[in-house]
């Protein structure tokens, strides 16, 4: 029997929220940039990596550990 790791699931959910929040904040700040396209490409990459890591955390948390 395996038990889920709730801490990893919560950390993954928080990381998703932070990634979306960072993207939204930078989306509103992009028009003030000298190169908004490059800025949003970088922000999208960073947010994508954060979401990927969060999904891995959630999956590992759901798999859990042996009791």
mmCIF file of the N, C-alpha and C atoms, coordinates in Angstrom:
data_MODEL
# 
_entry.id   MODEL 
# 
loop_
_atom_site.group_PDB 
_atom_site.id 
_atom_site.type_symbol 
_atom_site.label_atom_id 
_atom_site.label_alt_id 
_atom_site.label_comp_id 
_atom_site.label_asym_id 
_atom_site.label_entity_id 
_atom_site.label_seq_id 
_atom_site.pdbx_PDB_ins_code 
_atom_site.Cartn_x 
_atom_site.Cartn_y 
_atom_site.Cartn_z 
_atom_site.occupancy 
_atom_site.B_iso_or_equiv 
_atom_site.pdbx_formal_charge 
_atom_site.auth_seq_id 
_atom_site.auth_comp_id 
_atom_site.auth_asym_id 
_atom_site.auth_atom_id 
_atom_site.pdbx_PDB_model_num 
ATOM 1   N N  . UNK A 1 1  ? 0.835  -1.179 0.000   1.00 0.00 ? 1  UNK A N  1 
ATOM 2   C CA . UNK A 1 1  ? 0.000  0.000  0.000   1.00 0.00 ? 1  UNK A CA 1 
ATOM 3   C C  . UNK A 1 1  ? 0.881  1.244  0.000   1.00 0.00 ? 1  UNK A C  1 
ATOM 4   N N  . UNK A 1 2  ? 0.467  2.253  -0.701  1.00 0.00 ? 2  UNK A N  1 
ATOM 5   C CA . UNK A 1 2  ? 1.221  3.504  -0.773  1.00 0.00 ? 2  UNK A CA 1 
ATOM 6   C C  . UNK A 1 2  ? 0.396  4.633  -0.172  1.00 0.00 ? 2  UNK A C  1 
ATOM 7   N N  . UNK A 1 3  ? 1.094  5.572  0.451   1.00 0.00 ? 3  UNK A N  1 
ATOM 8   C CA . UNK A 1 3  ? 0.407  6.743  0.984   1.00 0.00 ? 3  UNK A CA 1 
ATOM 9   C C  . UNK A 1 3  ? 0.868  7.966  0.205   1.00 0.00 ? 3  UNK A C  1 
ATOM 10  N N  . UNK A 1 4  ? -0.064 8.842  -0.119  1.00 0.00 ? 4  UNK A N  1 
ATOM 11  C CA . UNK A 1 4  ? 0.281  10.019 -0.907  1.00 0.00 ? 4  UNK A CA 1 
ATOM 12  C C  . UNK A 1 4  ? 1.073  10.999 -0.040  1.00 0.00 ? 4  UNK A C  1 
ATOM 13  N N  . UNK A 1 5  ? 1.924  11.771 -0.697  1.00 0.00 ? 5  UNK A N  1 
ATOM 14  C CA . UNK A 1 5  ? 2.733  12.760 -0.009  1.00 0.00 ? 5  UNK A CA 1 
ATOM 15  C C  . UNK A 1 5  ? 2.081  14.123 -0.215  1.00 0.00 ? 5  UNK A C  1 
ATOM 16  N N  . UNK A 1 6  ? 1.331  14.543 0.758   1.00 0.00 ? 6  UNK A N  1 
ATOM 17  C CA . UNK A 1 6  ? 0.534  15.761 0.643   1.00 0.00 ? 6  UNK A CA 1 
ATOM 18  C C  . UNK A 1 6  ? 1.400  17.015 0.529   1.00 0.00 ? 6  UNK A C  1 
ATOM 19  N N  . UNK A 1 7  ? 2.572  17.006 1.153   1.00 0.00 ? 7  UNK A N  1 
ATOM 20  C CA . UNK A 1 7  ? 3.448  18.181 1.080   1.00 0.00 ? 7  UNK A CA 1 
ATOM 21  C C  . UNK A 1 7  ? 3.910  18.446 -0.346  1.00 0.00 ? 7  UNK A C  1 
ATOM 22  N N  . UNK A 1 8  ? 4.238  17.408 -1.072  1.00 0.00 ? 8  UNK A N  1 
ATOM 23  C CA . UNK A 1 8  ? 4.697  17.584 -2.453  1.00 0.00 ? 8  UNK A CA 1 
ATOM 24  C C  . UNK A 1 8  ? 3.555  18.056 -3.346  1.00 0.00 ? 8  UNK A C  1 
ATOM 25  N N  . UNK A 1 9  ? 2.362  17.581 -3.103  1.00 0.00 ? 9  UNK A N  1 
ATOM 26  C CA . UNK A 1 9  ? 1.207  18.009 -3.895  1.00 0.00 ? 9  UNK A CA 1 
ATOM 27  C C  . UNK A 1 9  ? 0.920  19.484 -3.637  1.00 0.00 ? 9  UNK A C  1 
ATOM 28  N N  . UNK A 1 10 ? 0.957  19.901 -2.395  1.00 0.00 ? 10 UNK A N  1 
ATOM 29  C CA . UNK A 1 10 ? 0.712  21.306 -2.065  1.00 0.00 ? 10 UNK A CA 1 
ATOM 30  C C  . UNK A 1 10 ? 1.807  22.193 -2.659  1.00 0.00 ? 10 UNK A C  1 
ATOM 31  N N  . UNK A 1 11 ? 3.061  21.747 -2.590  1.00 0.00 ? 11 UNK A N  1 
ATOM 32  C CA . UNK A 1 11 ? 4.162  22.517 -3.171  1.00 0.00 ? 11 UNK A CA 1 
ATOM 33  C C  . UNK A 1 11 ? 3.989  22.652 -4.684  1.00 0.00 ? 11 UNK A C  1 
ATOM 34  N N  . UNK A 1 12 ? 3.531  21.605 -5.343  1.00 0.00 ? 12 UNK A N  1 
ATOM 35  C CA . UNK A 1 12 ? 3.284  21.665 -6.772  1.00 0.00 ? 12 UNK A CA 1 
ATOM 36  C C  . UNK A 1 12 ? 2.170  22.635 -7.123  1.00 0.00 ? 12 UNK A C  1 
ATOM 37  N N  . UNK A 1 13 ? 1.110  22.628 -6.349  1.00 0.00 ? 13 UNK A N  1 
ATOM 38  C CA . UNK A 1 13 ? -0.005 23.546 -6.597  1.00 0.00 ? 13 UNK A CA 1 
ATOM 39  C C  . UNK A 1 13 ? 0.434  24.993 -6.376  1.00 0.00 ? 13 UNK A C  1 
ATOM 40  N N  . UNK A 1 14 ? 1.204  25.230 -5.324  1.00 0.00 ? 14 UNK A N  1 
ATOM 41  C CA . UNK A 1 14 ? 1.705  26.583 -5.065  1.00 0.00 ? 14 UNK A CA 1 
ATOM 42  C C  . UNK A 1 14 ? 2.637  27.053 -6.178  1.00 0.00 ? 14 UNK A C  1 
ATOM 43  N N  . UNK A 1 15 ? 3.437  26.143 -6.712  1.00 0.00 ? 15 UNK A N  1 
ATOM 44  C CA . UNK A 1 15 ? 4.343  26.509 -7.799  1.00 0.00 ? 15 UNK A CA 1 
ATOM 45  C C  . UNK A 1 15 ? 3.563  26.846 -9.071  1.00 0.00 ? 15 UNK A C  1 
ATOM 46  N N  . UNK A 1 16 ? 2.457  26.155 -9.318  1.00 0.00 ? 16 UNK A N  1 
ATOM 47  C CA . UNK A 1 16 ? 1.600  26.499 -10.456 1.00 0.00 ? 16 UNK A CA 1 
ATOM 48  C C  . UNK A 1 16 ? 1.022  27.894 -10.272 1.00 0.00 ? 16 UNK A C  1 
ATOM 49  N N  . UNK A 1 17 ? 0.542  28.187 -9.074  1.00 0.00 ? 17 UNK A N  1 
ATOM 50  C CA . UNK A 1 17 ? -0.037 29.504 -8.796  1.00 0.00 ? 17 UNK A CA 1 
ATOM 51  C C  . UNK A 1 17 ? 1.015  30.598 -8.971  1.00 0.00 ? 17 UNK A C  1 
ATOM 52  N N  . UNK A 1 18 ? 2.229  30.348 -8.479  1.00 0.00 ? 18 UNK A N  1 
ATOM 53  C CA . UNK A 1 18 ? 3.306  31.328 -8.632  1.00 0.00 ? 18 UNK A CA 1 
ATOM 54  C C  . UNK A 1 18 ? 3.690  31.529 -10.097 1.00 0.00 ? 18 UNK A C  1 
ATOM 55  N N  . UNK A 1 19 ? 3.721  30.452 -10.872 1.00 0.00 ? 19 UNK A N  1 
ATOM 56  C CA . UNK A 1 19 ? 4.053  30.565 -12.292 1.00 0.00 ? 19 UNK A CA 1 
ATOM 57  C C  . UNK A 1 19 ? 3.022  31.371 -13.066 1.00 0.00 ? 19 UNK A C  1 
ATOM 58  N N  . UNK A 1 20 ? 1.757  31.121 -12.800 1.00 0.00 ? 20 UNK A N  1 
ATOM 59  C CA . UNK A 1 20 ? 0.691  31.869 -13.470 1.00 0.00 ? 20 UNK A CA 1 
ATOM 60  C C  . UNK A 1 20 ? 0.701  33.326 -13.015 1.00 0.00 ? 20 UNK A C  1 
ATOM 61  N N  . UNK A 1 21 ? 0.920  33.547 -11.730 1.00 0.00 ? 21 UNK A N  1 
ATOM 62  C CA . UNK A 1 21 ? 0.983  34.911 -11.212 1.00 0.00 ? 21 UNK A CA 1 
ATOM 63  C C  . UNK A 1 21 ? 2.153  35.692 -11.801 1.00 0.00 ? 21 UNK A C  1 
ATOM 64  N N  . UNK A 1 22 ? 3.309  35.056 -11.910 1.00 0.00 ? 22 UNK A N  1 
ATOM 65  C CA . UNK A 1 22 ? 4.478  35.708 -12.508 1.00 0.00 ? 22 UNK A CA 1 
ATOM 66  C C  . UNK A 1 22 ? 4.206  36.066 -13.956 1.00 0.00 ? 22 UNK A C  1 
ATOM 67  N N  . UNK A 1 23 ? 3.574  35.157 -14.684 1.00 0.00 ? 23 UNK A N  1 
ATOM 68  C CA . UNK A 1 23 ? 3.254  35.426 -16.093 1.00 0.00 ? 23 UNK A CA 1 
ATOM 69  C C  . UNK A 1 23 ? 2.281  36.600 -16.195 1.00 0.00 ? 23 UNK A C  1 
ATOM 70  N N  . UNK A 1 24 ? 1.282  36.639 -15.339 1.00 0.00 ? 24 UNK A N  1 
ATOM 71  C CA . UNK A 1 24 ? 0.283  37.715 -15.394 1.00 0.00 ? 24 UNK A CA 1 
ATOM 72  C C  . UNK A 1 24 ? 0.904  39.065 -15.053 1.00 0.00 ? 24 UNK A C  1 
ATOM 73  N N  . UNK A 1 25 ? 1.772  39.088 -14.044 1.00 0.00 ? 25 UNK A N  1 
ATOM 74  C CA . UNK A 1 25 ? 2.421  40.345 -13.662 1.00 0.00 ? 25 UNK A CA 1 
ATOM 75  C C  . UNK A 1 25 ? 3.323  40.836 -14.790 1.00 0.00 ? 25 UNK A C  1 
ATOM 76  N N  . UNK A 1 26 ? 4.064  39.935 -15.380 1.00 0.00 ? 26 UNK A N  1 
ATOM 77  C CA . UNK A 1 26 ? 4.973  40.348 -16.453 1.00 0.00 ? 26 UNK A CA 1 
ATOM 78  C C  . UNK A 1 26 ? 4.207  40.703 -17.727 1.00 0.00 ? 26 UNK A C  1 
ATOM 79  N N  . UNK A 1 27 ? 3.036  40.131 -17.908 1.00 0.00 ? 27 UNK A N  1 
ATOM 80  C CA . UNK A 1 27 ? 2.212  40.481 -19.073 1.00 0.00 ? 27 UNK A CA 1 
ATOM 81  C C  . UNK A 1 27 ? 1.767  41.933 -18.984 1.00 0.00 ? 27 UNK A C  1 
ATOM 82  N N  . UNK A 1 28 ? 1.479  42.389 -17.774 1.00 0.00 ? 28 UNK A N  1 
ATOM 83  C CA . UNK A 1 28 ? 1.080  43.782 -17.621 1.00 0.00 ? 28 UNK A CA 1 
ATOM 84  C C  . UNK A 1 28 ? 2.280  44.729 -17.691 1.00 0.00 ? 28 UNK A C  1 
ATOM 85  N N  . UNK A 1 29 ? 3.487  44.217 -17.421 1.00 0.00 ? 29 UNK A N  1 
ATOM 86  C CA . UNK A 1 29 ? 4.683  45.053 -17.460 1.00 0.00 ? 29 UNK A CA 1 
ATOM 87  C C  . UNK A 1 29 ? 5.361  45.039 -18.827 1.00 0.00 ? 29 UNK A C  1 
ATOM 88  N N  . UNK A 1 30 ? 4.963  44.162 -19.719 1.00 0.00 ? 30 UNK A N  1 
ATOM 89  C CA . UNK A 1 30 ? 5.633  44.021 -21.012 1.00 0.00 ? 30 UNK A CA 1 
ATOM 90  C C  . UNK A 1 30 ? 5.538  45.255 -21.905 1.00 0.00 ? 30 UNK A C  1 
ATOM 91  N N  . UNK A 1 31 ? 4.422  45.980 -21.954 1.00 0.00 ? 31 UNK A N  1 
ATOM 92  C CA . UNK A 1 31 ? 4.375  47.149 -22.848 1.00 0.00 ? 31 UNK A CA 1 
ATOM 93  C C  . UNK A 1 31 ? 5.405  48.226 -22.509 1.00 0.00 ? 31 UNK A C  1 
ATOM 94  N N  . UNK A 1 32 ? 5.893  48.276 -21.281 1.00 0.00 ? 32 UNK A N  1 
ATOM 95  C CA . UNK A 1 32 ? 6.892  49.264 -20.893 1.00 0.00 ? 32 UNK A CA 1 
ATOM 96  C C  . UNK A 1 32 ? 8.305  48.848 -21.269 1.00 0.00 ? 32 UNK A C  1 
ATOM 97  N N  . UNK A 1 33 ? 8.490  47.623 -21.723 1.00 0.00 ? 33 UNK A N  1 
ATOM 98  C CA . UNK A 1 33 ? 9.814  47.113 -22.056 1.00 0.00 ? 33 UNK A CA 1 
ATOM 99  C C  . UNK A 1 33 ? 10.262 47.620 -23.423 1.00 0.00 ? 33 UNK A C  1 
ATOM 100 N N  . UNK A 1 34 ? 11.574 47.621 -23.634 1.00 0.00 ? 34 UNK A N  1 
ATOM 101 C CA . UNK A 1 34 ? 12.095 48.034 -24.944 1.00 0.00 ? 34 UNK A CA 1 
ATOM 102 C C  . UNK A 1 34 ? 11.899 46.940 -25.983 1.00 0.00 ? 34 UNK A C  1 
ATOM 103 N N  . UNK A 1 35 ? 11.860 45.670 -25.552 1.00 0.00 ? 35 UNK A N  1 
ATOM 104 C CA . UNK A 1 35 ? 11.620 44.555 -26.463 1.00 0.00 ? 35 UNK A CA 1 
ATOM 105 C C  . UNK A 1 35 ? 10.606 43.606 -25.825 1.00 0.00 ? 35 UNK A C  1 
ATOM 106 N N  . UNK A 1 36 ? 9.319  43.931 -25.966 1.00 0.00 ? 36 UNK A N  1 
ATOM 107 C CA . UNK A 1 36 ? 8.306  43.120 -25.279 1.00 0.00 ? 36 UNK A CA 1 
ATOM 108 C C  . UNK A 1 36 ? 8.236  41.681 -25.771 1.00 0.00 ? 36 UNK A C  1 
ATOM 109 N N  . UNK A 1 37 ? 8.550  41.444 -27.030 1.00 0.00 ? 37 UNK A N  1 
ATOM 110 C CA . UNK A 1 37 ? 8.481  40.081 -27.570 1.00 0.00 ? 37 UNK A CA 1 
ATOM 111 C C  . UNK A 1 37 ? 9.517  39.180 -26.901 1.00 0.00 ? 37 UNK A C  1 
ATOM 112 N N  . UNK A 1 38 ? 10.735 39.648 -26.821 1.00 0.00 ? 38 UNK A N  1 
ATOM 113 C CA . UNK A 1 38 ? 11.788 38.853 -26.182 1.00 0.00 ? 38 UNK A CA 1 
ATOM 114 C C  . UNK A 1 38 ? 11.507 38.672 -24.697 1.00 0.00 ? 38 UNK A C  1 
ATOM 115 N N  . UNK A 1 39 ? 10.984 39.706 -24.067 1.00 0.00 ? 39 UNK A N  1 
ATOM 116 C CA . UNK A 1 39 ? 10.651 39.607 -22.644 1.00 0.00 ? 39 UNK A CA 1 
ATOM 117 C C  . UNK A 1 39 ? 9.608  38.524 -22.413 1.00 0.00 ? 39 UNK A C  1 
ATOM 118 N N  . UNK A 1 40 ? 8.557  38.516 -23.215 1.00 0.00 ? 40 UNK A N  1 
ATOM 119 C CA . UNK A 1 40 ? 7.494  37.535 -23.010 1.00 0.00 ? 40 UNK A CA 1 
ATOM 120 C C  . UNK A 1 40 ? 7.940  36.127 -23.400 1.00 0.00 ? 40 UNK A C  1 
ATOM 121 N N  . UNK A 1 41 ? 8.878  35.994 -24.339 1.00 0.00 ? 41 UNK A N  1 
ATOM 122 C CA . UNK A 1 41 ? 9.418  34.667 -24.645 1.00 0.00 ? 41 UNK A CA 1 
ATOM 123 C C  . UNK A 1 41 ? 10.181 34.113 -23.447 1.00 0.00 ? 41 UNK A C  1 
ATOM 124 N N  . UNK A 1 42 ? 10.970 34.972 -22.811 1.00 0.00 ? 42 UNK A N  1 
ATOM 125 C CA . UNK A 1 42 ? 11.719 34.550 -21.634 1.00 0.00 ? 42 UNK A CA 1 
ATOM 126 C C  . UNK A 1 42 ? 10.788 34.234 -20.477 1.00 0.00 ? 42 UNK A C  1 
ATOM 127 N N  . UNK A 1 43 ? 9.803  35.092 -20.256 1.00 0.00 ? 43 UNK A N  1 
ATOM 128 C CA . UNK A 1 43 ? 8.843  34.871 -19.174 1.00 0.00 ? 43 UNK A CA 1 
ATOM 129 C C  . UNK A 1 43 ? 8.048  33.594 -19.421 1.00 0.00 ? 43 UNK A C  1 
ATOM 130 N N  . UNK A 1 44 ? 7.674  33.341 -20.663 1.00 0.00 ? 44 UNK A N  1 
ATOM 131 C CA . UNK A 1 44 ? 6.951  32.114 -20.986 1.00 0.00 ? 44 UNK A CA 1 
ATOM 132 C C  . UNK A 1 44 ? 7.791  30.875 -20.742 1.00 0.00 ? 44 UNK A C  1 
ATOM 133 N N  . UNK A 1 45 ? 9.076  30.956 -21.062 1.00 0.00 ? 45 UNK A N  1 
ATOM 134 C CA . UNK A 1 45 ? 9.968  29.820 -20.807 1.00 0.00 ? 45 UNK A CA 1 
ATOM 135 C C  . UNK A 1 45 ? 10.102 29.550 -19.313 1.00 0.00 ? 45 UNK A C  1 
ATOM 136 N N  . UNK A 1 46 ? 10.288 30.603 -18.544 1.00 0.00 ? 46 UNK A N  1 
ATOM 137 C CA . UNK A 1 46 ? 10.436 30.443 -17.094 1.00 0.00 ? 46 UNK A CA 1 
ATOM 138 C C  . UNK A 1 46 ? 9.145  29.894 -16.484 1.00 0.00 ? 46 UNK A C  1 
ATOM 139 N N  . UNK A 1 47 ? 8.015  30.420 -16.908 1.00 0.00 ? 47 UNK A N  1 
ATOM 140 C CA . UNK A 1 47 ? 6.735  29.925 -16.383 1.00 0.00 ? 47 UNK A CA 1 
ATOM 141 C C  . UNK A 1 47 ? 6.496  28.480 -16.798 1.00 0.00 ? 47 UNK A C  1 
ATOM 142 N N  . UNK A 1 48 ? 6.878  28.141 -18.010 1.00 0.00 ? 48 UNK A N  1 
ATOM 143 C CA . UNK A 1 48 ? 6.722  26.762 -18.473 1.00 0.00 ? 48 UNK A CA 1 
ATOM 144 C C  . UNK A 1 48 ? 7.564  25.784 -17.679 1.00 0.00 ? 48 UNK A C  1 
ATOM 145 N N  . UNK A 1 49 ? 8.787  26.166 -17.371 1.00 0.00 ? 49 UNK A N  1 
ATOM 146 C CA . UNK A 1 49 ? 9.656  25.313 -16.561 1.00 0.00 ? 49 UNK A CA 1 
ATOM 147 C C  . UNK A 1 49 ? 9.075  25.151 -15.159 1.00 0.00 ? 49 UNK A C  1 
ATOM 148 N N  . UNK A 1 50 ? 8.568  26.233 -14.591 1.00 0.00 ? 50 UNK A N  1 
ATOM 149 C CA . UNK A 1 50 ? 7.964  26.157 -13.257 1.00 0.00 ? 50 UNK A CA 1 
ATOM 150 C C  . UNK A 1 50 ? 6.751  25.229 -13.268 1.00 0.00 ? 50 UNK A C  1 
ATOM 151 N N  . UNK A 1 51 ? 5.940  25.311 -14.309 1.00 0.00 ? 51 UNK A N  1 
ATOM 152 C CA . UNK A 1 51 ? 4.763  24.437 -14.391 1.00 0.00 ? 51 UNK A CA 1 
ATOM 153 C C  . UNK A 1 51 ? 5.176  22.978 -14.593 1.00 0.00 ? 51 UNK A C  1 
ATOM 154 N N  . UNK A 1 52 ? 6.211  22.752 -15.386 1.00 0.00 ? 52 UNK A N  1 
ATOM 155 C CA . UNK A 1 52 ? 6.690  21.386 -15.582 1.00 0.00 ? 52 UNK A CA 1 
ATOM 156 C C  . UNK A 1 52 ? 7.188  20.773 -14.292 1.00 0.00 ? 52 UNK A C  1 
ATOM 157 N N  . UNK A 1 53 ? 7.964  21.544 -13.541 1.00 0.00 ? 53 UNK A N  1 
ATOM 158 C CA . UNK A 1 53 ? 8.455  21.057 -12.250 1.00 0.00 ? 53 UNK A CA 1 
ATOM 159 C C  . UNK A 1 53 ? 7.295  20.802 -11.295 1.00 0.00 ? 53 UNK A C  1 
ATOM 160 N N  . UNK A 1 54 ? 6.293  21.680 -11.329 1.00 0.00 ? 54 UNK A N  1 
ATOM 161 C CA . UNK A 1 54 ? 5.151  21.497 -10.428 1.00 0.00 ? 54 UNK A CA 1 
ATOM 162 C C  . UNK A 1 54 ? 4.353  20.249 -10.786 1.00 0.00 ? 54 UNK A C  1 
ATOM 163 N N  . UNK A 1 55 ? 4.206  19.968 -12.079 1.00 0.00 ? 55 UNK A N  1 
ATOM 164 C CA . UNK A 1 55 ? 3.494  18.754 -12.462 1.00 0.00 ? 55 UNK A CA 1 
ATOM 165 C C  . UNK A 1 55 ? 4.248  17.508 -12.022 1.00 0.00 ? 55 UNK A C  1 
ATOM 166 N N  . UNK A 1 56 ? 5.572  17.537 -12.125 1.00 0.00 ? 56 UNK A N  1 
ATOM 167 C CA . UNK A 1 56 ? 6.366  16.401 -11.656 1.00 0.00 ? 56 UNK A CA 1 
ATOM 168 C C  . UNK A 1 56 ? 6.199  16.224 -10.148 1.00 0.00 ? 56 UNK A C  1 
ATOM 169 N N  . UNK A 1 57 ? 6.209  17.335 -9.408  1.00 0.00 ? 57 UNK A N  1 
ATOM 170 C CA . UNK A 1 57 ? 6.005  17.252 -7.958  1.00 0.00 ? 57 UNK A CA 1 
ATOM 171 C C  . UNK A 1 57 ? 4.645  16.647 -7.620  1.00 0.00 ? 57 UNK A C  1 
ATOM 172 N N  . UNK A 1 58 ? 3.624  17.067 -8.345  1.00 0.00 ? 58 UNK A N  1 
ATOM 173 C CA . UNK A 1 58 ? 2.279  16.546 -8.071  1.00 0.00 ? 58 UNK A CA 1 
ATOM 174 C C  . UNK A 1 58 ? 2.199  15.058 -8.373  1.00 0.00 ? 58 UNK A C  1 
ATOM 175 N N  . UNK A 1 59 ? 2.773  14.637 -9.497  1.00 0.00 ? 59 UNK A N  1 
ATOM 176 C CA . UNK A 1 59 ? 2.727  13.217 -9.854  1.00 0.00 ? 59 UNK A CA 1 
ATOM 177 C C  . UNK A 1 59 ? 3.493  12.379 -8.833  1.00 0.00 ? 59 UNK A C  1 
ATOM 178 N N  . UNK A 1 60 ? 4.682  12.839 -8.445  1.00 0.00 ? 60 UNK A N  1 
ATOM 179 C CA . UNK A 1 60 ? 5.459  12.099 -7.449  1.00 0.00 ? 60 UNK A CA 1 
ATOM 180 C C  . UNK A 1 60 ? 4.714  12.062 -6.113  1.00 0.00 ? 60 UNK A C  1 
ATOM 181 N N  . UNK A 1 61 ? 4.062  13.170 -5.764  1.00 0.00 ? 61 UNK A N  1 
ATOM 182 C CA . UNK A 1 61 ? 3.279  13.195 -4.528  1.00 0.00 ? 61 UNK A CA 1 
ATOM 183 C C  . UNK A 1 61 ? 2.104  12.254 -4.566  1.00 0.00 ? 61 UNK A C  1 
ATOM 184 N N  . UNK A 1 62 ? 1.476  12.129 -5.741  1.00 0.00 ? 62 UNK A N  1 
ATOM 185 C CA . UNK A 1 62 ? 0.339  11.214 -5.850  1.00 0.00 ? 62 UNK A CA 1 
ATOM 186 C C  . UNK A 1 62 ? 0.790  9.754  -5.853  1.00 0.00 ? 62 UNK A C  1 
ATOM 187 N N  . UNK A 1 63 ? 1.955  9.481  -6.418  1.00 0.00 ? 63 UNK A N  1 
ATOM 188 C CA . UNK A 1 63 ? 2.470  8.112  -6.377  1.00 0.00 ? 63 UNK A CA 1 
ATOM 189 C C  . UNK A 1 63 ? 2.746  7.710  -4.934  1.00 0.00 ? 63 UNK A C  1 
ATOM 190 N N  . UNK A 1 64 ? 3.350  8.618  -4.184  1.00 0.00 ? 64 UNK A N  1 
ATOM 191 C CA . UNK A 1 64 ? 3.546  8.391  -2.759  1.00 0.00 ? 64 UNK A CA 1 
ATOM 192 C C  . UNK A 1 64 ? 4.715  7.497  -2.439  1.00 0.00 ? 64 UNK A C  1 
ATOM 193 N N  . UNK A 1 65 ? 4.726  7.045  -1.207  1.00 0.00 ? 65 UNK A N  1 
ATOM 194 C CA . UNK A 1 65 ? 5.806  6.190  -0.739  1.00 0.00 ? 65 UNK A CA 1 
ATOM 195 C C  . UNK A 1 65 ? 5.211  4.950  -0.065  1.00 0.00 ? 65 UNK A C  1 
ATOM 196 N N  . UNK A 1 66 ? 6.019  3.915  0.001   1.00 0.00 ? 66 UNK A N  1 
ATOM 197 C CA . UNK A 1 66 ? 5.558  2.684  0.628   1.00 0.00 ? 66 UNK A CA 1 
ATOM 198 C C  . UNK A 1 66 ? 5.388  2.905  2.127   1.00 0.00 ? 66 UNK A C  1 
ATOM 199 N N  . UNK A 1 67 ? 4.373  2.277  2.659   1.00 0.00 ? 67 UNK A N  1 
ATOM 200 C CA . UNK A 1 67 ? 4.084  2.406  4.096   1.00 0.00 ? 67 UNK A CA 1 
ATOM 201 C C  . UNK A 1 67 ? 4.932  1.431  4.869   1.00 0.00 ? 67 UNK A C  1 
# 
